[in-house]
Amino acid sequence: MYEIDKLTKIYNMEKVRVIALDLVSFAIPDDAIVSIVGRSGSGKSTLLKQMGLLDNPTSGKIIFNGKDVTWLPEGERAKLRLGYLGYVFQEYALLGELTSLQNVYLPGMMLNGAGDYKNRARELLELVGLGQRTKHYPRELSGGEQQRVAIARALINNPSVLLADEPCANLDTTSSTMVMETLVRLNRELKVTFVFVSHEPADKKYADTIITLSDGKIVEGAKD
């Protein structure tokens, strides 16, 4: 699925040179659940953005399904993101003027309305336990419910990979458990590779593989 080869990301900010990722290499197989962990500033979110093709590295390679996608033109990267990658942000990133159903099926409309995306959105909301919240607006939902809407939205185009950047950072313990259990269940049921960033040690239990970063380098690769 993914092969990350000597990935490096350097930010040059005035007189300061920050190495966010330093020769990071690893592979992720299909259908895996992978947790990227580390302290604040270790490079976790930077790595996830590279994998989600939301940013360009300074050097190295990103191989996706056997193809080098590191330096694709932005138009091709956008098509790849829309067709194969789902991304869940910690801030939910829902549109306040749209209902839950509309938020979920919006990316489906961007694929020229391919397929019955509205019914697919309803099915996904049922799948994440929000079948009764289709007409609710984000302001009418709890944080955990908003995040589950965001998860359903990320799955609308049947991606092969779901990337989540600290999906439980803004949630209480109960909501966090529900969201993580939902993501793990979707991994098993839909065969979606799931990669998530977390700063919570307890979240390691959900992963098959753990990638630990420190100062932009991998210091630990696999779960015992």
Buried (B, 14 or more C-beta within 10 A) or exposed (E): BBBBBEBBBBEEEEEEEEBBBBBBEBEBEEBBBBBBBBEEBBBBBBBBBBBBBBBBBEEBBBBBEEEEBBEBEEEEBEEBBBEBBBBBBBEBEBEEEBBBBBBBBBBBEEBEEEEEBBEBBBBBBEBBBBEEBBEBBBEEBEBBBBBBBBBBBBBBBBBBBBBBBBBBBBBEEEBBBBBBEBBBEBBEEBEBBBBBBBBBEEBEEBBBBBBBBBBBBBEEEEBE
